[in-house]
Amino acid sequence: MAPVPESVLKKRKRDEQWAAQKAAERETKLSDLKKKKKVIFKRAEQYVKEYVSQEQDLVRMKRAARAKGSFYVPAEPKLLLVVRIRGVCDMHPKTRKILQLLRLRQINNAVFLKCNKAIMNMLRRVEPYVAYGYPNLKTVKELVYKRGFGKINKNRIPLTDNTIIEDNLGKHDIICIEDLIHEIFTVGPSFKEANNFLWPMKLSSPKGGFTKKRLHYIEGGDAGNREEKINKLIRQMN
């Protein structure tokens, strides 16, 4: 029997070590994924319970107010969804600058914003060029799932895996897409980071088209604040 060269033996030993190392890494990766899946599932369940309890509280308070013969006034919405509906024709430079600050550089782009005095003042300046309102949970979920892209190193990356979200927002305790939706919808403490991570959503033109872009919504047009009616517009554009 011919002796096996030493170089071949060394190569075999090295290959065996690499194979064992890779197998161990794969095992640890799989066990970590299983643990993460359990955590993500628990968090999703918790969020669903939270949303359901909020809906039930709202119904209960409305019924209690009606029983007393008064009205229940819900809290001011914290989240805004703004969609750009017009181009740059005859636009004042200040208006263009505000749209850039709001990250609305293209027609049919949509962004989430925190509802506060500064943002409302900016929106009043650009009202003829945008449609905005208060999105519900269904709208936020559909937009993030269908049109959600992350901003990673100035690149537009599709959110195909929870690891993408965890790598960029893990330090803010956002490890999956459900965490991201919850943070956006509830306007949580890390809303700014979560919202900046999301690329402005590129929507389609609405089915059936706009009615009249140049008029305000209350005059029978499309521009301006449409409150809860924004959800219907987004269904047509998503």
C-alpha positions in Angstrom: 0.0 0.0 0.0 1.5 3.3 -1.1 2.1 5.9 1.7 -0.3 8.9 1.6 1.7 12.2 1.2 1.8 14.4 4.2 0.3 17.4 2.4 -2.8 15.3 1.5 -3.2 14.3 5.2 -2.9 17.9 6.3 -5.5 18.9 3.7 -7.9 16.2 4.9 -7.4 17.2 8.5 -8.0 20.9 7.7 -11.1 20.0 5.6 -12.5 17.9 8.5 -11.9 20.8 11.0 -13.6 23.3 8.6 -16.6 20.9 8.1 -17.0 20.5 11.9 -16.7 24.2 12.5 -19.3 25.0 9.8 -21.7 22.3 11.3 -21.3 23.8 14.8 -22.0 27.3 13.4 -25.1 26.1 11.6 -26.4 24.4 14.7 -25.9 27.6 16.8 -27.5 29.7 14.1 -30.6 27.4 13.9 -31.0 27.4 17.7 -30.8 31.2 17.7 -33.4 31.5 15.0 -35.8 29.2 16.9 -35.4 31.3 20.0 -35.9 34.5 18.0 -39.0 33.1 16.3 -40.6 32.3 19.7 -39.8 35.9 20.9 -41.2 37.4 17.7 -44.4 35.3 17.9 -44.9 36.3 21.6 -44.4 40.0 20.7 -46.9 39.8 17.8 -49.5 38.1 20.1 -48.9 40.9 22.7 -49.4 43.6 20.1 -52.7 42.0 18.8 -54.0 41.9 22.4 -53.0 45.6 22.8 -54.8 46.7 19.6 -57.9 44.7 20.5 -58.1 46.1 24.0 -57.7 49.7 22.6 -60.6 49.1 20.3 -62.7 47.6 23.1 -61.9 50.6 25.4 -63.0 53.0 22.7 -66.3 51.2 22.2 -66.9 51.0 26.0 -66.2 54.8 26.5 -68.5 55.7 23.6 -71.3 53.6 25.0 -70.8 55.0 28.5 -70.9 58.6 27.2 -74.1 57.8 25.1 -75.7 56.3 28.2 -75.1 59.6 30.1 -76.5 61.6 27.2 -73.1 63.2 26.3 -70.4 62.7 23.6 -67.1 60.9 23.9 -64.3 62.9 22.3 -61.3 60.6 21.4 -57.7 61.7 21.9 -55.9 63.7 19.2 -54.3 61.3 16.7 -50.5 61.0 17.0 -49.7 59.7 13.6 -50.0 61.4 10.2 -49.7 59.9 6.7 -48.8 62.4 4.0 -49.0 61.7 0.2 -47.6 64.1 -2.4 -50.2 64.6 -5.2 -48.7 67.4 -7.3 -45.5 68.2 -9.2 -43.2 71.2 -9.2 -45.0 73.5 -11.6 -45.3 77.1 -10.3 -44.0 76.1 -6.9 -42.5 78.6 -4.5 -38.9 77.7 -3.4 -39.9 77.7 0.2 -42.7 75.1 -0.5 -40.2 73.0 -2.5 -37.8 73.1 0.5 -40.5 72.0 2.9 -41.4 69.1 0.7 -37.7 68.1 0.6 -37.6 68.3 4.4 -40.7 66.0 4.6 -38.9 63.6 2.2 -41.6 64.0 -0.4 -39.5 64.5 -3.5 -41.7 62.7 -6.0 -45.4 62.5 -6.9 -47.3 59.7 -5.1 -44.6 59.4 -2.4 -45.9 58.8 1.1 -44.3 59.2 4.5 -45.4 58.8 8.1 -45.1 61.8 10.4 -45.5 62.6 14.1 -48.5 64.9 14.6 -47.3 68.0 16.3 -47.5 71.8 16.0 -44.3 72.2 13.9 -45.3 69.5 11.4 -48.9 70.9 11.1 -47.5 74.4 10.4 -45.2 72.9 7.6 -48.2 71.0 6.2 -50.3 74.1 6.0 -47.6 75.7 3.8 -47.6 72.8 1.4 -51.3 71.9 1.6 -52.1 72.4 -2.1 -49.4 69.8 -3.0 -50.2 67.0 -0.5 -53.1 64.9 0.8 -52.8 63.8 4.4 -54.8 62.3 7.3 -54.8 59.8 10.1 -54.0 56.2 9.0 -55.5 53.2 10.8 -53.6 50.0 11.7 -54.7 48.2 8.6 -53.3 51.0 6.4 -50.0 51.1 8.2 -49.6 47.3 8.0 -50.4 47.1 4.3 -48.0 49.9 3.4 -45.1 48.5 5.4 -45.7 44.9 4.2 -46.2 45.8 0.5 -44.3 49.1 0.0 -41.8 48.9 2.9 -38.1 49.4 1.9 -35.2 50.1 4.3 -32.6 52.8 4.0 -29.2 51.0 4.4 -26.0 52.8 3.5 -28.2 55.2 1.4 -29.5 52.2 -0.6 -33.2 51.2 -1.0 -33.3 47.6 0.3 -36.5 45.5 0.4 -37.6 44.3 3.8 -37.5 40.5 2.9 -36.0 39.3 6.2 -36.3 40.3 9.9 -32.5 40.2 10.2 -32.3 43.4 8.0 -34.5 45.2 10.6 -32.6 43.7 13.6 -29.2 44.7 12.2 -30.3 48.3 11.8 -32.8 48.9 14.6 -31.8 46.2 17.1 -30.3 48.8 19.5 -33.8 50.3 19.7 -35.4 46.9 20.6 -37.0 46.6 17.1 -36.1 43.1 15.8 -38.9 42.3 13.4 -41.4 43.8 11.0 -44.2 43.6 13.7 -42.0 45.7 16.1 -41.5 48.2 13.3 -45.3 48.5 12.6 -46.0 48.8 16.3 -43.4 51.6 16.8 -44.8 53.5 13.8 -48.5 53.1 14.6 -48.2 53.9 18.3 -45.5 56.7 17.7 -43.2 55.0 20.3 -40.0 56.4 21.8 -37.9 55.2 18.8 -40.4 56.5 16.2 -37.8 58.9 14.7 -35.3 56.2 14.1 -37.8 53.7 12.8 -39.4 56.2 10.4 -36.0 57.4 9.1 -35.1 53.7 8.5 -38.2 53.4 6.2 -37.6 54.7 2.7 -40.5 57.0 1.5 -43.1 54.7 0.1 -43.6 54.9 -3.7 -47.4 54.4 -4.4 -49.3 54.0 -7.6 -51.8 56.5 -9.0 -55.2 55.9 -7.4 -57.6 53.6 -9.2 -60.1 55.9 -11.1 -57.7 58.8 -10.8 -57.8 62.0 -8.7 -61.0 64.1 -8.9 -59.4 67.6 -8.8 -55.9 68.1 -7.5 -56.0 71.9 -7.4 -59.0 72.1 -5.1 -59.0 71.4 -1.3 -60.7 68.2 -0.1 -63.5 70.1 1.6 -64.2 71.9 -1.8 -64.6 68.6 -3.6 -60.9 68.3 -4.6 -58.0 66.1 -3.3 -55.5 68.3 -1.5 -55.3 69.0 2.2 -56.4 67.2 5.4 -58.9 64.4 4.9 -58.6 62.9 8.4 -59.7 59.2 8.5 -60.7 59.3 4.8 -57.0 59.1 3.9 -57.4 55.3 4.4 -59.7 55.0 1.4 -57.3 56.9 -0.8 -54.4 54.7 0.2 -56.4 51.5 -0.6 -56.8 52.9 -4.1 -53.1 53.8 -4.4 -51.5 50.7 -2.7 
